[in-house]
Amino acid sequence: MNAHKLLTIGFTILGNGNWSGGINYLRNLLILINDELADHLSARLFITPDQLGLYEDHFHDVLSTAP
């Protein structure tokens, strides 16, 4: 029997948050994983408390729990 396993992958803020395209790219990637690939992948976003304050508005609707 081949059981389906969920793969968890982790991400950090790209370019230390100085690249606005990186924030949008990461947000779109997390949306894709949450919506289309949720049966296969689980994503984790690793951020510092300072980054949470800066980027919470960008990611609040794609994060299931607070970091």
C-alpha positions in Angstrom: 0.0 0.0 0.0 1.4 3.4 -1.0 0.2 6.0 1.4 0.0 9.6 0.2 2.3 11.8 2.3 2.0 15.6 2.7 5.3 17.4 2.0 6.0 20.5 4.0 8.2 23.2 2.6 9.5 26.4 4.2 10.0 29.9 2.9 11.7 33.1 4.1 11.1 36.6 2.9 13.0 37.0 -0.4 15.7 39.6 -0.7 15.2 40.5 2.9 11.9 42.2 1.9 13.7 44.9 -0.1 12.4 43.5 -3.4 8.7 44.2 -3.7 8.4 41.7 -6.6 9.7 39.0 -4.2 6.9 39.7 -1.7 4.3 39.4 -4.5 6.0 36.3 -5.9 6.0 34.7 -2.5 2.4 35.6 -1.8 1.3 34.2 -5.1 3.3 31.0 -4.5 1.7 30.6 -1.0 -1.8 31.1 -2.5 -1.1 28.4 -5.2 0.1 26.0 -2.6 -2.9 26.7 -0.3 -5.5 26.5 -3.0 -4.3 24.2 -5.7 -1.6 22.0 -4.1 -3.0 21.6 -0.6 -3.4 17.8 -1.0 0.3 17.5 -1.7 2.1 20.4 -0.1 2.0 22.4 3.1 3.9 25.7 3.3 5.5 27.4 6.2 6.7 31.0 6.2 9.6 31.7 8.5 9.8 35.4 9.5 11.2 37.5 12.3 8.8 39.5 14.6 10.0 42.7 12.8 9.1 41.2 9.4 5.7 40.1 10.8 5.0 43.8 11.6 6.1 44.9 8.1 4.5 42.2 6.0 1.5 41.0 8.0 -0.9 42.9 5.7 0.6 41.1 2.6 0.2 37.6 4.1 -2.6 37.7 6.6 -5.1 36.0 4.3 -2.7 33.2 3.2 -1.4 32.3 6.7 -3.6 29.8 8.6 -1.9 30.6 11.9 0.3 33.3 13.3 4.0 32.6 13.1 
